[in-house]
Amino acid sequence: MPAIFSIVKSLCVFLTAAAAVFSASRMDYPHKISSSNAAYDLTKSPPQTLKISQLRFSPDSQSLAVLAGDRHLSNWPAAGGNPTASTFIASIPLTCLEWTSTGESLYVGTSKSQVLFCDPKTLDINFRIHSENEIIHQINNVGQPESLLSVGNRVNSLGKLIQGTPTLWHNDTHSSLKNIPDLQYNCMSRQQETGLFAFGSSTGEIVLVDLFSNTEPIILAKVESSIDCLKWSGKNLIATSEGTLHLIDSSKNQALKSLQISAKPIRHIEISSDEKTLFMAAGSETVQVRDAVSGNIICKLASLNEMVSTIALSPDGKTLAVGTCQGNVTLWNTSDYQIRTIIPAGIN
């Protein structure tokens, strides 16, 4: 019996020694870092890059609201510098931006049937309103206090997303536009002088609507393919469809001119305050600057070798903001087409 205890004791000693050797072989002892890899070991992980989804200048042209990705919202001085406020809204995907007419609040569209009202100084959410649209693609300021218009998708009884008619929110109530043709609307644009809205459909119709009168909506024009973007230029309306630029006379309800600009869709257009110059983004690394009358190209703006994702022109016409898929926003002076500054609004 003592012999058995002796054998067991010897076996335990052996196993303990083996475990100690194994642990020592796996222990992280201090070691010298060679000069070739020291910098890499001490460098932080690369920053996260978010595509610039939308840009909106405040009515006084002093601030620029930026949506990067679908969660990151920031507000920057138009003159450059550090952001006034920046926030990451993790609870709900964001889709689009618009300022109130006074610039005191910022509308933020979402993909969860809500429009957020934010304080631009802090980006705190003051309150939320419910939208009839599940996914809100675009918001426009109607021009009256506490009024906005949205375009987006809603869910039908089968749970499928369908393109809904534009929804008007006014004085805490929602309503669909009356007598508007039953079409799938992609985009809209408001004429500043008259308040008239033009809506572009996926089947090529452009519908003109006066929101606060009893006049019937009219189909202003129809092109052969889906409308990608709409912008008013005085009494004329500029529409893009499959890379073609259409100039439409709203008073005569007819297309004046069509010009093939790009093989790619033109989803972003801005027009100078004197209505003589067009700025267009069409899926490339440059912004095309064209004469608004002839359509001839004046120049191309490129600051970085990055794909342009969106553009915005300040209300005073002095600054063009160009966002890229790589998270940067370039601010251009429109007087001489020189770069004022580049802000990394989508790089965290």
N, C-alpha and C positions, 0 to 999 in steps of 0.2 A: 504493500500500500504506500509506504513512503516513497518507493521508487516511482510510483505513478504521479504523486504530487510533485516530485522533482522534475519529471518530464514535462508536466503541464506548466510549471514555473519557468522552465527554460524556454518553452514555446512562447509564453507571454512576453518574456524579455526580448526574444527574437523579433516578434511582431511589432513591439513598441519601437525597437531600433529601426526596423524597415520603414515604419510610418514616418519617423523623424527624418530619415534620408529623403523620402519622397516629398515631404513638405518643404524641406530645404531646397530641393531642386526646383520647386515652383515659386519660391519666395521672390518678391520684387526687390532685389537689393539696389541701392543707389548705384547709378552708373554715369559715366561721363557722356555728355551730349556732344557729338562731333559738330564742327562748325558748319558742315554741309547741310545738316538737317535741323539745326537749332532754331532757325527762323520759322520753319514749318511747324515745329512742335509747339512754339509759343504763340502762333497766330490763331486768332479766334476762327470759328467756323464762318464760311462765306455768308454775306447778308442775304436775306430773302428778297427776291425781286417780284414785284407785282405789276401787271400791265395797267397802264393808265386807262381807265374805262370811260371817264367823262370829266370834262372841265367846264366850269361855269363862273364867269366874272360877276361880281356884285353890280347892282345898278349904277353905283358911283365909280366903277372901274378901279377901285382901290384894293379889292380883295379877289382872290381866286380860290374857289372851292374845288377840291380834287377828290375824285373817287378812284382808288387804286384797287384792282381786283374786285371782290364783291363784299369786302368787310371793312376796308381801311378808308377812313374819311379824314381829310385835313383841309385847313384853310390857311392860305399864304398871302403875304403882302404882294401886290402886283409889281412893286418896285424891286422885289427880291428880298433875300434874307431868310430868317428862320420862320417856321410856321407859327401863326397866331394860336392855333389849336390843332390837335391831332388825336384821333381816337380809333380804336378797333372795336367794332360792334360784332361780337361773336354770336349773338343770339339769333340773328336774322340776316339773310343775304340782301345786299343793297344792289339796286339796279340803275338809278338815275338821280339827277340833281336839278334843282331849280330854285332861284331866289324869289322871295316875295317882292312886290313892287317897291316897297320901302327899303329893302335890304336888311330889315331887322331880324328876319328869320330865313332859314334854309329848309326847303322841302326836300325830303329824301324818299324816293320810291323804293319799294322792296318787292320780293317775290313771295310774300306771305300776306297778301291782301291788306297791306297797311301803307300809309304815308306818314313819315315821321316829320315832326317840326323840331328843328334844332336851333339852338342859340349859336350863331356863327362865331362868337367870341370864345365859347367854351366847347361847343359841339355837344352840349348836354341836350338830351331829348326832353323837350318841354311837354309835348303831348303827341298822341297818335290818333289818326283817323282811319276808319275802315273804308276800304275801297271795294267796289263790286268786281274789280279785276284781281285775279290771283297773282299774276305776274305783271308788274307795271313796267312798260318799256320806255315811256316818255311822259314827262310832266311839263305843262306849259302854264305860265302865269297868265291868267285871263285879263288882268288889267284892272280889276275891281278888288276892293278889300276882301280878304278871306275867300278868295275864289281861285280855283285851279281846275285844270282839265287834264285827264290822263288817258293814255292809250295802252292797252295790254291784253293779256289772255285771261279768260275766265274758265271755270270748270263746269262742264255740263252734268246732267243727271247720271251719266255713266262714268263720271270721274275723269273724263278726257279734257285736256286743255283745248279750247277753241278761241279764235280771235274774236274779241268782243267789240261792241261799238264804243266810241269814246264816252267817258264818264265825266260829268260835271259835278264838282263839289262847290257848294255856295251856301254860306250861312249855316254850316253844320248839317246840311242835307245833301244826299247824293241823288243824281238822276241821270238817265241816259238821254242823249240828244233826241229830240222829237223829229220824226219824219225823215231822218237821215237814211239814205239808201243802205240796205242790208248787205254790206261788203266787209271784207277783211282788211282793216286799216292798219298800215305799218308805221306811218309817220304823220306829223302835223307841223304847221307853222302859223304864227299869228302876225298879221299886218299891224304894225305899231300905230299907224295913223287912224285906221278905221276900226280896229279890233276884230276884223274878219279872220276866220280860221280857214285854212286849206288843209284837207286831209288826203293822204295818198294811200291807195289800196294795193293789195297784192295782185289784182287783175288789171291794173293800169289806170283806173279812174282817179281823177282829182276832183274832190267835192268841196264846194265853197259853202260855208255856214256862217250866219250871223247869230251868235248865241243868245242875244238879248233883244231880239225882235221877232215879229210874227212872219217874217219872210221865209219862204220855203228854201231849203238847201237846193243847190243846183250842181249838176256835173259840169265842171268848168272845161275839162278836156279829158281825153283818153288816149293813152299810148299803148303800145303792143305788149309791154311787159311790166312787171311789178315796179312800183315807185319805191326807190331806196331813200331819197332825201328830198325835202322841200324847203325853199327859202324865198321870202318875199324880197323884191327889189323895186321899191316904189309901187306902182300899180301893176307891175309885171311879176310873174311868179316863175321861179327857176326850179325845175324838177329834174332829178336824175333817174335813169333807168338803164340797167345793164351797161354802165359806162358811158351812156349818151346823155348829153346836156340838152334840156328842152326849155326854151324861153316862151312863156305863155302870157298873152295879153288878157288880163282878167276882165277888162271892160268889153272886149269883143268875143270872149270865150273861144279863143283860137290860139293854136301854137304858131308862134312867129318864126322860130328857128330851131333846128336840131343839129347838134354837133357831137360827133363821136370823139370822146376824150380819152377813154381808157378801155382796156380789155377787161378790167376788173370793176366791180361795183364802186360807185362814188357815194359813200355813206355820210360824208361830212363836208359841208359847204359853209363858208362865211363870206359876207359881202361888205365891202368898205362903206364907211358912212356917206361918202359922196356917190355911192352906187356905181362906181366906175371899175372896181377891181374885185375879182373873185379869188378866194383861197380855197383849194380843194385837196382832199386826202383820198387817195384811191389805192390803198394797199401797197405802198412802196416806202422807200426811205426818204422821200422828199414830199414837200407840199408844193403843188402847182399854183403859181400866181398868174391869172389870166385876165385879159381885158373883158369887161362884162358885156360890151356891145358886140365886138367881133369874135370873141372867144379865143383870140390869139394868145399864145403863151408869152408872158413877160419875163419870168424867171422861175427858178426852182429853189426852194429853201431847204437846206440840209445842214444840220449841226452835228449830228452823230450818225454813225453807221448803224442806226436802229430803225426798226419798222414803225412807221407812224400809225398810231391807233386812233387818235381823235384830235380835234382842233377846236379852238374857241377864240372869238374876237371880242375885245373889250367894247362896252357900249360907246365909249368915246372914240373908238376906232384907232387908238394909238398903239395897242399891244395885241399881238397874235400869240396865243399859247398853243404849243404843239406837244402833245403827249405821245409817248412811245410804248411799245410792248415790253421794253426793258426797264420801265419804271421812271424815266426821266421826263421832265417838262421843260422845254425851251421857250423862253419869252423873247419874242422878236419885236423890235421897233418897226412899225409899218412905214415910218417916214423915210428911212434909209435902208431897211431890211438888214439891220445889224442886230446881233444877239445882245440882249440886255443881261440875261443871266440864265443859268440852268439850275433847276431845283430837283433834287432826288425824291420826289413825292411818293414814289412807289418802291423805294429801297429802304428796307428796315434791318 
